[in-house]
Amino acid sequence: MKKFTYLMIVMVCLVFVSCDKSDEVPPRSEGITSTFELPRATPLTSTEREIIKAKRAEYNDSVL
């Protein structure tokens, strides 16, 4: 019975200690924006264009 009494006293103390004005959400920052910029695309070289054309032609030939 003593153990149960001590356990109950400890539990009650923990409840009162843990319920101290806790902030669940941090304060909101005003300086943060949510706009994103995409990186600029670089133009393809002629060899890269030829590789893409070849792959596209291979795909179209296999699908049809």
C-alpha positions as CSV (number, residue, x, y, z in Angstrom):
1,M,0.0,0.0,0.0
2,K,2.9,2.3,0.7
3,K,4.3,1.9,-2.8
4,F,0.9,2.7,-4.3
5,T,0.6,5.9,-2.2
6,Y,4.1,7.0,-3.2
7,L,3.4,6.2,-6.8
8,M,0.2,8.3,-6.7
9,I,2.0,11.2,-5.0
10,V,4.7,11.1,-7.7
11,M,2.1,10.9,-10.5
12,V,0.2,13.9,-9.1
13,C,3.4,15.9,-8.8
14,L,4.4,15.0,-12.4
15,V,1.0,16.1,-13.7
16,F,1.3,19.5,-12.0
17,V,4.9,20.0,-13.2
18,S,4.3,19.0,-16.8
19,C,1.3,21.3,-17.3
20,D,3.3,24.4,-17.2
21,K,2.4,26.9,-20.0
22,S,3.9,25.0,-22.9
23,D,4.0,26.4,-26.4
24,E,3.1,23.7,-28.9
25,V,3.8,26.0,-31.9
26,P,6.9,28.2,-32.2
27,P,6.3,31.9,-32.8
28,R,5.7,32.9,-36.4
29,S,8.6,34.6,-38.2
30,E,7.7,37.6,-40.3
31,G,10.8,37.7,-42.6
32,I,10.3,34.3,-44.2
33,T,8.7,34.2,-47.7
34,S,7.4,31.1,-49.5
35,T,8.2,32.1,-53.1
36,F,10.6,29.9,-55.0
37,E,12.6,30.6,-58.1
38,L,13.4,27.8,-60.6
39,P,17.0,27.7,-61.9
40,R,17.4,29.0,-65.4
41,A,17.6,26.4,-68.1
42,T,20.8,26.2,-70.1
43,P,20.4,25.9,-73.9
44,L,21.2,22.5,-75.4
45,T,24.2,22.0,-77.5
46,S,23.9,20.4,-81.0
47,T,25.2,17.1,-79.8
48,E,22.7,17.0,-76.9
49,R,19.9,17.8,-79.4
50,E,21.0,14.9,-81.6
51,I,21.1,12.5,-78.7
52,I,17.5,13.6,-77.7
53,K,16.3,13.2,-81.3
54,A,17.8,9.8,-81.5
55,K,16.2,8.6,-78.3
56,R,12.8,10.1,-79.2
57,A,13.0,8.4,-82.6
58,E,13.9,5.1,-80.9
59,Y,11.0,5.5,-78.5
60,N,8.5,6.4,-81.3
61,D,9.6,3.4,-83.4
62,S,9.2,1.0,-80.5
63,V,5.8,2.3,-79.5
64,L,4.3,2.3,-83.0
